[in-house]
């Protein structure tokens, strides 16, 4: 059995670590470089860095912050935000990332996924999906819609369909972020995560809503996720990486030791 992974997300705005609830009320809460080093030393499995306003501001990612974070950690590190071309992706990888996260630009031009997979390999390409729960319709039969540009632009695209297409285009992994659960610390969107995990064969990372170790256990078992992404519960010091891993190990999950 493959080990389940615990991943933390650094949402970065204007070079500072930020956190929001359901993509609004964003607050600056610290320094991303020092937090990255802290989590690495604590035994985190992977780290994800998102420049959360790069796409909506239509600017390039803050590459200098990516380089600073990469210099402090020696675990898999993926980066997203404002990546529109293979050249953008290449800059991020050369700055020290192992993987690129594509989101808004991939929805607007799906060929980006295939181009990046050909250039760097599927294992280096992560498709991030921001998903909003809506009323089911002929266009969105699952009741889950893809939204881009930091939650600002609904796309009329069914999330399950987009997950399958992303895999077909060459994505090696999916991050499934529930906007409804994001920042609430009330638990992951289990139904959404499970439905996407059952629709694809590539690893699925659950994102949005983690507030307790029990929430991680639920999404890694009932939600069939391969990894759980956490933010608030670590950022605010409510739990440590060791505490989360000890709980999950105690519940019988295969977890990488600290």
DRENDO-1510 file (C-alpha; in Angstrom, 1 decimal, always signed):
<recs>
REC; n; res; u; v; w
REC; 1; UNK; +0.0; +0.0; +0.0 .
REC; 2; UNK; +1.3; +3.4; -0.9 .
REC; 3; UNK; +1.7; +5.8; +2.0 .
REC; 4; UNK; -0.8; +8.6; +2.3 .
REC; 5; UNK; +0.8; +12.1; +2.1 .
REC; 6; UNK; +0.4; +15.1; +4.3 .
REC; 7; UNK; +0.9; +18.3; +2.3 .
REC; 8; UNK; +0.8; +21.9; +3.4 .
REC; 9; UNK; -0.2; +24.9; +1.3 .
REC; 10; UNK; +1.5; +28.3; +1.3 .
REC; 11; UNK; -0.9; +30.8; -0.2 .
REC; 12; UNK; +1.2; +33.8; -1.0 .
REC; 13; UNK; +0.0; +37.4; -1.7 .
REC; 14; UNK; +2.5; +40.2; -2.3 .
REC; 15; UNK; +5.3; +38.0; -0.9 .
REC; 16; UNK; +3.5; +37.3; +2.3 .
REC; 17; UNK; +1.8; +34.2; +3.6 .
REC; 18; UNK; -2.0; +34.7; +3.4 .
REC; 19; UNK; -5.1; +32.8; +4.4 .
REC; 20; UNK; -8.7; +33.3; +3.4 .
REC; 21; UNK; -12.1; +31.7; +4.1 .
REC; 22; UNK; -14.0; +30.5; +0.9 .
REC; 23; UNK; -11.5; +32.7; -1.1 .
REC; 24; UNK; -12.5; +35.9; +0.6 .
REC; 25; UNK; -11.5; +37.9; +3.7 .
REC; 26; UNK; -7.8; +37.2; +2.9 .
REC; 27; UNK; -5.4; +38.1; +5.7 .
REC; 28; UNK; -1.6; +38.3; +5.8 .
REC; 29; UNK; -0.4; +35.9; +8.5 .
REC; 30; UNK; +3.4; +35.6; +8.2 .
REC; 31; UNK; +6.5; +34.9; +6.2 .
REC; 32; UNK; +6.3; +32.0; +3.7 .
REC; 33; UNK; +10.0; +31.3; +3.7 .
REC; 34; UNK; +10.3; +30.8; +7.4 .
REC; 35; UNK; +7.1; +28.8; +7.5 .
REC; 36; UNK; +8.3; +26.5; +4.7 .
REC; 37; UNK; +11.5; +25.8; +6.6 .
REC; 38; UNK; +9.5; +25.1; +9.8 .
REC; 39; UNK; +7.2; +22.6; +8.1 .
REC; 40; UNK; +10.1; +20.9; +6.4 .
REC; 41; UNK; +12.0; +20.4; +9.7 .
REC; 42; UNK; +8.8; +19.2; +11.3 .
REC; 43; UNK; +8.5; +16.2; +8.9 .
REC; 44; UNK; +6.0; +17.4; +6.3 .
REC; 45; UNK; +5.8; +15.2; +3.2 .
REC; 46; UNK; +5.4; +17.9; +0.5 .
REC; 47; UNK; +4.8; +21.6; +0.1 .
REC; 48; UNK; +2.6; +23.5; -2.3 .
REC; 49; UNK; +3.1; +27.2; -3.0 .
REC; 50; UNK; +0.4; +29.3; -4.7 .
REC; 51; UNK; +0.8; +32.9; -5.7 .
REC; 52; UNK; -2.9; +33.5; -5.2 .
REC; 53; UNK; -3.3; +36.8; -7.1 .
REC; 54; UNK; -1.0; +36.2; -10.1 .
REC; 55; UNK; -3.8; +35.0; -12.3 .
REC; 56; UNK; -6.4; +37.5; -11.3 .
REC; 57; UNK; -3.8; +40.3; -11.6 .
REC; 58; UNK; -2.6; +38.9; -14.9 .
REC; 59; UNK; +1.0; +39.0; -13.8 .
REC; 60; UNK; +3.9; +36.6; -13.6 .
REC; 61; UNK; +4.5; +34.5; -10.5 .
REC; 62; UNK; +6.9; +36.0; -7.8 .
REC; 63; UNK; +9.8; +33.9; -8.8 .
REC; 64; UNK; +12.2; +35.3; -6.2 .
REC; 65; UNK; +9.9; +34.0; -3.4 .
REC; 66; UNK; +9.8; +30.6; -5.0 .
REC; 67; UNK; +13.6; +30.5; -5.1 .
REC; 68; UNK; +13.9; +31.5; -1.4 .
REC; 69; UNK; +11.5; +28.8; -0.3 .
REC; 70; UNK; +13.2; +26.2; -2.5 .
REC; 71; UNK; +16.5; +27.0; -0.9 .
REC; 72; UNK; +15.2; +26.1; +2.6 .
REC; 73; UNK; +13.5; +22.7; +2.0 .
REC; 74; UNK; +14.4; +19.3; +0.7 .
REC; 75; UNK; +11.0; +17.7; +0.1 .
REC; 76; UNK; +8.8; +17.7; -3.0 .
REC; 77; UNK; +7.8; +21.3; -3.8 .
REC; 78; UNK; +5.1; +22.3; -6.3 .
REC; 79; UNK; +4.3; +25.8; -7.4 .
REC; 80; UNK; +1.3; +27.5; -9.0 .
REC; 81; UNK; -0.1; +30.9; -9.8 .
REC; 82; UNK; +0.1; +32.8; -13.1 .
REC; 83; UNK; +1.6; +29.9; -15.1 .
REC; 84; UNK; +0.4; +30.4; -18.6 .
REC; 85; UNK; +3.1; +28.9; -20.8 .
REC; 86; UNK; +5.7; +26.1; -20.9 .
REC; 87; UNK; +8.3; +28.9; -20.5 .
REC; 88; UNK; +6.6; +30.1; -17.3 .
REC; 89; UNK; +6.6; +26.5; -16.0 .
REC; 90; UNK; +10.3; +26.1; -16.9 .
REC; 91; UNK; +11.2; +29.2; -14.8 .
REC; 92; UNK; +9.5; +27.8; -11.8 .
REC; 93; UNK; +11.3; +24.4; -12.1 .
REC; 94; UNK; +14.6; +26.1; -12.6 .
REC; 95; UNK; +14.0; +28.1; -9.5 .
REC; 96; UNK; +13.8; +24.9; -7.5 .
REC; 97; UNK; +10.3; +23.5; -7.7 .
REC; 98; UNK; +9.8; +19.8; -8.5 .
REC; 99; UNK; +6.3; +20.2; -9.9 .
REC; 100; UNK; +4.2; +22.9; -11.5 .
REC; 101; UNK; +0.5; +23.6; -10.6 .
REC; 102; UNK; -1.6; +24.8; -13.5 .
REC; 103; UNK; -5.1; +26.1; -12.9 .
REC; 104; UNK; -6.8; +29.1; -14.6 .
REC; 105; UNK; -4.6; +29.1; -17.7 .
REC; 106; UNK; -5.2; +25.4; -18.2 .
REC; 107; UNK; -9.0; +25.9; -18.1 .
REC; 108; UNK; -8.7; +28.7; -20.7 .
REC; 109; UNK; -6.2; +26.8; -22.8 .
REC; 110; UNK; -6.2; +23.0; -22.0 .
REC; 111; UNK; -3.3; +22.4; -24.4 .
REC; 112; UNK; -1.0; +23.8; -21.7 .
REC; 113; UNK; -1.4; +20.6; -19.8 .
REC; 114; UNK; -0.2; +18.5; -22.7 .
REC; 115; UNK; +2.6; +20.9; -23.6 .
REC; 116; UNK; +3.9; +20.9; -20.0 .
REC; 117; UNK; +3.7; +17.1; -19.7 .
REC; 118; UNK; +5.6; +16.6; -23.0 .
REC; 119; UNK; +8.3; +19.1; -21.8 .
REC; 120; UNK; +8.7; +18.0; -18.2 .
REC; 121; UNK; +6.9; +14.6; -17.8 .
REC; 122; UNK; +3.5; +14.0; -16.4 .
REC; 123; UNK; +5.0; +13.5; -12.9 .
REC; 124; UNK; +5.9; +17.2; -12.9 .
REC; 125; UNK; +2.5; +18.5; -13.9 .
REC; 126; UNK; -0.3; +19.0; -11.3 .
REC; 127; UNK; -3.7; +20.2; -12.4 .
REC; 128; UNK; -5.3; +22.3; -9.6 .
REC; 129; UNK; -9.1; +22.6; -9.6 .
REC; 130; UNK; -11.1; +25.2; -7.7 .
REC; 131; UNK; -14.6; +23.8; -7.4 .
REC; 132; UNK; -17.8; +25.3; -6.3 .
REC; 133; UNK; -21.0; +23.4; -5.4 .
REC; 134; UNK; -24.0; +24.5; -7.6 .
REC; 135; UNK; -27.4; +23.1; -8.6 .
REC; 136; UNK; -27.0; +20.2; -11.0 .
REC; 137; UNK; -27.8; +21.2; -14.6 .
REC; 138; UNK; -27.4; +19.7; -18.1 .
REC; 139; UNK; -24.1; +21.6; -18.4 .
REC; 140; UNK; -22.9; +20.7; -14.9 .
REC; 141; UNK; -24.6; +17.3; -14.1 .
REC; 142; UNK; -22.4; +16.6; -11.1 .
REC; 143; UNK; -23.4; +19.8; -9.3 .
REC; 144; UNK; -19.7; +20.8; -9.0 .
REC; 145; UNK; -18.5; +23.7; -11.2 .
REC; 146; UNK; -14.9; +24.8; -12.0 .
REC; 147; UNK; -14.1; +28.4; -11.0 .
REC; 148; UNK; -10.9; +30.2; -12.0 .
REC; 149; UNK; -9.0; +33.4; -11.2 .
REC; 150; UNK; -9.0; +32.8; -7.5 .
REC; 151; UNK; -12.7; +32.0; -7.3 .
REC; 152; UNK; -13.8; +35.0; -9.3 .
REC; 153; UNK; -14.9; +33.5; -12.6 .
REC; 154; UNK; -17.3; +30.5; -12.8 .
REC; 155; UNK; -16.6; +28.6; -16.1 .
REC; 156; UNK; -19.7; +26.5; -16.7 .
REC; 157; UNK; -17.5; +23.4; -16.7 .
REC; 158; UNK; -18.3; +20.3; -14.8 .
REC; 159; UNK; -15.6; +19.3; -12.3 .
REC; 160; UNK; -15.8; +15.6; -12.9 .
REC; 161; UNK; -15.5; +16.0; -16.7 .
REC; 162; UNK; -12.6; +18.4; -16.3 .
REC; 163; UNK; -10.7; +16.0; -14.0 .
REC; 164; UNK; -11.0; +13.2; -16.6 .
REC; 165; UNK; -9.9; +15.5; -19.4 .
REC; 166; UNK; -7.0; +16.8; -17.3 .
REC; 167; UNK; -5.8; +13.2; -16.9 .
REC; 168; UNK; -6.2; +12.5; -20.6 .
REC; 169; UNK; -4.2; +15.6; -21.5 .
REC; 170; UNK; -1.3; +14.4; -19.3 .
REC; 171; UNK; -1.6; +15.7; -15.8 .
REC; 172; UNK; +0.1; +13.4; -13.3 .
REC; 173; UNK; -1.8; +14.5; -10.2 .
REC; 174; UNK; -4.9; +16.5; -9.3 .
REC; 175; UNK; -5.4; +19.0; -6.5 .
REC; 176; UNK; -9.2; +19.2; -5.7 .
REC; 177; UNK; -9.9; +22.4; -3.8 .
REC; 178; UNK; -13.5; +22.9; -2.5 .
REC; 179; UNK; -14.3; +26.6; -2.4 .
REC; 180; UNK; -17.3; +25.8; -0.1 .
REC; 181; UNK; -15.0; +24.2; +2.5 .
REC; 182; UNK; -11.9; +26.4; +2.0 .
REC; 183; UNK; -10.6; +27.9; +5.2 .
REC; 184; UNK; -13.7; +26.8; +7.3 .
REC; 185; UNK; -11.9; +24.0; +9.2 .
REC; 186; UNK; -15.2; +22.1; +9.2 .
REC; 187; UNK; -14.0; +19.1; +7.1 .
REC; 188; UNK; -13.2; +18.3; +3.5 .
REC; 189; UNK; -15.8; +18.0; +0.8 .
REC; 190; UNK; -15.8; +14.2; +0.9 .
REC; 191; UNK; -18.4; +13.6; -1.8 .
REC; 192; UNK; -16.5; +15.8; -4.3 .
REC; 193; UNK; -13.2; +14.2; -3.5 .
REC; 194; UNK; -14.5; +10.6; -3.7 .
REC; 195; UNK; -16.3; +11.2; -7.0 .
REC; 196; UNK; -13.1; +12.7; -8.7 .
REC; 197; UNK; -10.9; +9.9; -7.2 .
REC; 198; UNK; -13.2; +7.3; -8.6 .
REC; 199; UNK; -13.3; +9.1; -12.0 .
REC; 200; UNK; -9.5; +9.1; -12.6 .
REC; 201; UNK; -6.5; +6.8; -12.1 .
REC; 202; UNK; -3.9; +9.5; -11.1 .
REC; 203; UNK; -3.4; +10.6; -7.5 .
REC; 204; UNK; -5.9; +13.0; -6.0 .
REC; 205; UNK; -5.0; +15.6; -3.3 .
REC; 206; UNK; -7.9; +16.8; -1.2 .
REC; 207; UNK; -7.9; +20.5; -0.4 .
REC; 208; UNK; -10.1; +22.8; +1.6 .
REC; 209; UNK; -11.7; +22.4; +5.0 .
REC; 210; UNK; -9.1; +20.5; +7.1 .
REC; 211; UNK; -9.5; +21.4; +10.7 .
REC; 212; UNK; -8.7; +18.3; +12.7 .
REC; 213; UNK; -6.8; +15.1; +12.2 .
REC; 214; UNK; -10.1; +13.3; +12.0 .
REC; 215; UNK; -11.0; +15.3; +8.9 .
REC; 216; UNK; -7.8; +14.1; +7.3 .
REC; 217; UNK; -8.6; +10.5; +8.2 .
REC; 218; UNK; -12.1; +10.8; +6.7 .
REC; 219; UNK; -10.9; +12.2; +3.4 .
REC; 220; UNK; -8.0; +9.7; +3.1 .
REC; 221; UNK; -10.4; +6.8; +3.6 .
REC; 222; UNK; -14.0; +7.7; +2.8 .
REC; 223; UNK; -12.9; +10.3; +0.3 .
REC; 224; UNK; -10.4; +8.0; -1.3 .
REC; 225; UNK; -7.8; +10.8; -1.5 .
REC; 226; UNK; -4.1; +9.9; -1.9 .
REC; 227; UNK; -3.0; +13.0; +0.0 .
REC; 228; UNK; -4.6; +15.7; +2.2 .
REC; 229; UNK; -3.6; +19.3; +2.0 .
REC; 230; UNK; -3.7; +21.3; +5.2 .
REC; 231; UNK; -3.2; +25.0; +5.9 .
REC; 232; UNK; -5.0; +26.7; +8.7 .
REC; 233; UNK; -4.5; +23.9; +11.2 .
REC; 234; UNK; -0.8; +24.2; +10.8 .
REC; 235; UNK; -0.5; +28.0; +10.1 .
REC; 236; UNK; -2.3; +28.9; +13.4 .
REC; 237; UNK; -0.4; +26.3; +15.5 .
REC; 238; UNK; -3.5; +24.3; +16.3 .
REC; 239; UNK; -1.7; +21.0; +15.4 .
REC; 240; UNK; +1.8; +19.9; +14.5 .
REC; 241; UNK; +2.8; +17.6; +11.7 .
REC; 242; UNK; +3.9; +15.0; +14.3 .
REC; 243; UNK; +0.5; +15.1; +16.0 .
REC; 244; UNK; -1.4; +14.7; +12.7 .
REC; 245; UNK; +0.8; +11.8; +11.6 .
REC; 246; UNK; +0.6; +10.1; +15.0 .
REC; 247; UNK; -3.2; +10.2; +14.9 .
REC; 248; UNK; -3.4; +8.8; +11.4 .
REC; 249; UNK; -0.9; +6.1; +12.1 .
REC; 250; UNK; -2.9; +5.2; +15.2 .
REC; 251; UNK; -6.0; +4.8; +13.0 .
REC; 252; UNK; -4.2; +2.3; +10.9 .
REC; 253; UNK; -3.2; +4.4; +7.9 .
REC; 254; UNK; +0.2; +4.0; +6.2 .
REC; 255; UNK; +1.9; +7.3; +6.8 .
REC; 256; UNK; +5.5; +8.4; +6.1 .
REC; 257; UNK; +7.2; +8.7; +9.5 .
REC; 258; UNK; +8.5; +12.0; +10.8 .
</recs>
